[in-house]
Amino acid sequence: MKNNLNRRSFLRTSLAAGTALALPVPAFAADVLNIVLIVPSPAADVGWSHTLELGTKALEAEYGDKVKVSLLENIAEGPDADRIMNKTVADGNTFLILGSFGYMNGGLKLAAAHPEVSILHASGYQTAANFSPFGARYYQGTYLMGMAAASLTKSKKLGCVGAFPIPELITSINAWTLGAQSVDPSIEVSVVWVNSWFDPAAEQNAAKALLAQGCDVIFSNAQDTPSVVTACEAAGAYVFNLNSSMATYAPTKYLGVVGTDWAPYFKASVAAHLAGTFKGASAWLGIADNCVFLADWSKDIPADMAAKIADAQGKIASGAFSPFTGPITDQADAVHVAAGVTLGDDDILSMDWHVKGVTTPLPK
C-alpha cells in the first residue's frame, strides 16, 4: 500500500520540529515494514523521482502487505526536509529512501539518533552504520549515446541542458563528449546549466538556446520533466535523457534513454534490513549491476553504428573498457589522463573539469 503526500499536507500533521526526534514511535503491526520515499520533485510519469518510485513499487510487488510505502514528493532540500525526515521516523517508518543529495546532512543526523532505522541516500558520499549512499554510473550509458549522436549530427554541434554542475552530471557530459569524439574527433558540446532539478520553463528555454546555436542533438541531463524533449521534437533535433523513457514525448526524434532500475538494489537493502544485516556502504551501480540500461534507441541510427555501440556496451559491462581511459585532454588543452591510464572511482566521483571539446566553461 502506498500513501502519496506533498510538503504542505505532511507538515500540516506534524508537531514542532524541535520535538520530532524525541517523540515516541507509534505502534505498528509487527510484521509490516514501514518505508518512506522522499523526493525533491513531483513523482510524475517520467524522470528521477519516477524511477525511484518504480523501485518502491517493486518492493510492494515483492512483499505485498508486509510493507507499507509512503511517498513524500516535491520536498525542497533544507530545514523543511529535515523536519519531515524526523517526523517520518516518529511516525514509525524504519526504512527511509532519501532521493536527493541535499538531504544528506539531515539524514546522517537522523541515522545517528536512530540506529534501528536504515537509510538509503541518493547521490551522496558519506556513510554510517545504518546510512548508505547510492548512485548510478550514468557515464557508462552516455558514452554510448555519444557514439549514436555522432552518427546522426549534421552540424557536429551537440548540446546539453544540465541541472547542476556536480560531478555526477559532469561525468555524464564528459563521457558523452568522449563517446561522440571516438566517432568524430571534431565534435563539440555546449552546455546550459539551469541550476534546478525541476524548472520546466528554464529547461525549455535552455534547449531553445542550444538549438539556436546550431546544436542538433541535445542531452537532457537530469531533468524531471519532458520540457527539453518536447522542445527538441518540435525543432526536429534528436534528444535523449536520463532515468526513464520519454519516448512518447518525441515520437520521431527520440535518440534513446540512459535509464535506471533501482529495484534490485532496493530489494537487497530491504532484505538486509529485515534480516538485521544492513550495513552502511556506498553503492555506485552501472550496466553490470543491471541498474543502468539503454533503451528506445532511434531507428535512424545506422546499423553499423548500432553494432559498434553494442560491442562497446559489452566491453563496458565486462570491465574490459572504461570511458575514462586516457589519453584524455581537458579544456585547457592539457593531458588530464595519460595514455593507458583509467581513472579510478574516486577521481570520477570528484570530477570537476571538462574534457576538450566541451566549449562551455564550468561555473565557478
N, C-alpha and C positions, 0 to 999 in steps of 0.2 A: 504494500500500500504506500502511496506517495502523497505527501502534502506539499502544495506549492504556495509559498509566501513571498511577499516582497518586503522591502525595508520598513515601509510605513506600517503595514499590518502586523509585522513581527514585533516592532518596538512598541506598538500600542499595548501589547500584552505583557511587556517586560516591567520589572521592578527597577529601581535605581541601579545604575551601572556599578556603583561602588559596593553594593551588597551582593552582586551576582555570584561571585566566587564562593561566598560564604553560605549560600542557600543550600538547604538540604535537597538531595536528589529525590524526586518523586518516585514512587514505586511503580514499576512496570512488570509485565509478565516476565517471569524469569527466563523463559525460553525465546524471548523476542529480542533481537539486537536492534537498537535504535540508532540509525545512521542519518547524518545530515550532510548535505552538499551545499556549500556556499559559493556563489559565483558572482563576478563583478558586472555582468551584463544580463540582459534578458535571455533566458534559455528558449530561443525560438526554434525554427526548423533547420537552422544551419549554424555553423560557427563553433568556437571554442566551448562555450557553455553547453551547447547542444551535445557535443561529443562527450563531455563529462557526464551529462545526464544519461546518455545512452549507456555509459559504463555502469551507472547505478541501476538502470533498467535490467541489465544483465544480472546484477545481484538479486533483484526481485525474482527474475525468472529462475535463478539457481536455488534460492532459499524459500521462495513463496512467502507464506505468512510467518516465517521465522525471522523476517526482517521487516522493519518499518523505516522507509526512507522519506526524509523531508528535504525539499528543495527550497533554498532561500536565494532568490535571484535579484540581480541589479543592486548588489550590496557594495557601495563605494569603499575603497580602501581608506583606513583611518580609524578614528575613535569609535564611530558607529559600528564598524565591523568588529572591533574588539569587544564592544558591549554585547553584540549579537552572538559572537562565539561563546562568551561566558554564559549567556543565557541558555544556549542550546545544551550545554553541559548541565546547568542547573535543572533543565527540563528532562534530563535523563538520557541524553544521547551520549553514547560511549565510543562512537566511531565517527570521526569528522573528516571530511574531504574539503580542503580549503583551496579554491580554484583560482587563486591569483597571487602573484609574487608579493604584493603589498600586504598580504595577511600574515607574513612570516613572523614578525616580531610578536604580535599579539598571540599567534598560535603557539610560539615557543613558551611564552609565559603561562599560557593555559596548560600546556603539556607538563610543565614543571609542577604546577599546582595540582594536577590530576593525573597521577601515574596510572590510574586504571583506564584512562582514555587513550585510544590510539588515533593518531592524526596523520593524514597524508596531506602534503603541501605541494602545490603545483609551482614549478619553475624556481624553487628556492635552492639554497646551497647549504643550509645549516641542518644538522641532525641532532636528535636527542634520543634517549632510550625509547621513547614512545612517539617519536616525531620523524617522519620520513619524507624528504623532498622527492618529487618525481618530475620528469620532463621527457620530451621526445627529441630524437635525433633528426629533426626536420631536414637538416642539411643533406642527409643521405638521399632524400627524395627530391630536394630542389636541384641538386646536381643533375639528376636525370631529366628534370623538367627543363633545365638549361640546354641540354642536348636537343630536346624536342623543339624548344623555342628557336634555336639556331637553324633548325631545318625549315622553319616557316617564316622567319622575319625577312622582310624585303628591305627595310631601312637600316638594318643592323644596329638599331637602337631599341633597347629594352628598357622598361620602366618598372618601378616598384613603389607601391604605396605601403609604407611601414607604420606600424602603430607607435612603438617607442624604440629608440636606438639602444637596445640592450643586447648583450651577447647572443642570446637565443635567436634574435631576429637578424643580427649582423651576420652570424654564421650562415643563416639561410640565404641571405643575399649573396654573400661571397661564394658559397658553393654553387648557386645558380649561375653566377657570372663565370666561374671556372668551368662548369659543365658546358655552357654556351661556347666559351673560348676553346674548349677541347675540339669543337667542330669548326669554329671560325674565330681565330685569334683577334680579328679586328672588331668584334662586337663590343659595344659599350652599354653601360647600365646607368640610368638616372634614378634617383630616389627622392621621394617626398615623404617626410615624416609628419604625421597628423597629431602625434602626442596624445593619443586616446585609444582605448580599447573599443570604444563604441561611440562613433560620431558619424552617422550616415552622410550628412551634408558635407562635412570636411573631407570624408573619404571620396565622395563623388567628385568634388572639386579638384582634389589631388589627382585623381585619374584623368580628368579632363585636361589638367595642366600638362601631364605627361604625354597625352595624346597630341596636344597642340605642339609639343616639341618633336613630334615625329616618331615617338615610340609606338611600335605596332604589336608588341607582345607585353602584357602587363602582369605583374605578380601582386596579388592581393595578400599582403603579408600580415596575418593575424587580425583580420577584420571579422567581426561577428555578424556583419550584415552583408548582403549581396550588392551593396552600392557600387563598388568598384566593378564587379562582374557585369552588372546591368549597363553601366556606362560604356564598358568595352564592347559589349554586344551591340549596343546602339551605334557605336562608331565603327564597327566592323574590325575590331582588333582582337587578337587572341588573348585569353586570360586564364590564369589558374590561381588557386588559393590553397590555404592550409585547412586542416582539421576535418571538414565534412564536405561532401559534394554539393556544389551549387550549379550542377549541370542544367537544371530546369530553368535557371535564370539566364542561361546563354546557350540556347539550343543549336546555334550554328558556329560559335566562336570559342567554345569551351575547350581549353587545352588539356585539362585534367585536374585532379586533386591529389595533393600530398596529405593523405588522411591519417587519422589516429584512432586506434581502437584501444581504449583503456580497460576493457572488460577483463582480459586475463590478469592484469596487474591488480585491479580492484578485487577480483575473486581470490587471488592468492593472499592478498593483505587481510581480507576479512577472515579467511580460513585460519591464518596465523593468529589473528586476534581471538577468535573463538577457541583456538587450541591453547591459548596462553603463551604463544611463542613469538608474538610480534616483537620485532626489534627494529629500532630506527636505523635506516640505511638509505643512502642515496640511490635512486633508480633512474638511469638515463637510458631510455629504451629506443630501439630502432627497428630496422627492417627484420633483422634476425630474431627479434623478440616478438614478432607479429604485432607490434604496436604501430609502427609507421608502415603505411601501404600506399600504393599508387593505383588510381582507378579512373574510369571515364576518359581514357585517352582519346584525343581527337582523331577522327578517321582521316584527317588531312595529313597526318604525319606520314612521310614516305615509308614504305615497307622496309627498305634497307636501314633507315634510321631506327625504326621500331625494333629491329633485330639487334642493333648496336646497343640500344637502351636496355633491352632485356639481358644482354650479355653483361653490361656494366652493373645492372641491378644484382645479378647473381654473384658477381665478384664482391660487391659491397656487402651483401648478405653473408657471404662466407668469410669475410675479413681479408680477402685477397687484395682488396683495393680500398683506399680511403680517399675521398675528395680532397682532403688536405694533405696531400703528399707533394713535396717540392720537386722542382723549383717553383716557388710562388713569390711573385713580386708585389709589393704594396703600392699604394697611391703615390708615395714619394719616390717611386722607381728604384727602391732598394730591395734586394733579395731578402724576404722576410722568412722564408722557409727554404733551406738549402736542398739541392737536388738529392733525391733519395731519402730525405727525412720526412717522416709522417708526424704531424702534430699529435700530441697526447691529449687526453680528455681535459686535463687542467688548462692547457693552452686554448683549447677550443671553447671551453666553458667561460673563459675570461676574455674572449676575443673583443678587442676594442679598436680594430683597424680594418680598413677595406683593401681588397685586392686591386691591383692595377686593372683598369677597365671600368671600375665604378667611378663615375665622374663627379658625383656629389660628395663633398667633404662631410665627415661625421660632425654632428653638432658638438660644440664644446660645453 
